[in-house]
């Protein structure tokens, strides 16, 4: 039995986890080692589980970045409207709102409204006032739909009842870890 260096094993893992190469045979060919050996390493180290965790963390990071960007944009919009409102109150305190002042404020408000809509659309955000909670609820519903679809495929494609039950059990256990609001989420 040939022994391979630790660096070969690490390179095989890196190729798989980086998605540069996804087939065991191709990894083996590139590293000039036996496919069986790469398959054993993949199983022993649970590369699929590692890949799932990496992808889950990347998705969580993306969601956090998007949420932070939306919050920052909303804060910026709030400040802009406060400026317009400040100008309005300032004009009212200085002797009332004259026709030209009102028209100027209306123009500022219209420009601000259009700029904000453009910014929101450019970032893929709702212009109709949808909240972060709505976005998260829609995302959770989409995740549940994917889970239901996977479970349906398992029910129809896996004929062996014990295997089907084990797959469903493992999926459900892993999904408990990634549900939003789960304090025990990894």
Secondary structure, DSSP 4 states (H G I P E B T S, - for coil): -----HHHHHHHHHHHHTTS---HHHHHHHHTS-HHHHHHHHHHHTHHHHHHHHHHHHHHHHHHHHHHHHHHHHHHHHHHHHHHHHHHHHHHHTT---HHHHHHHHHHHHHHHHHHHHHHHHTT--SS---HHHHHHHHHHHHHHHHHHHHHHHHHH---HHHHHHHHHHHHHHHHHHSTT-TT--
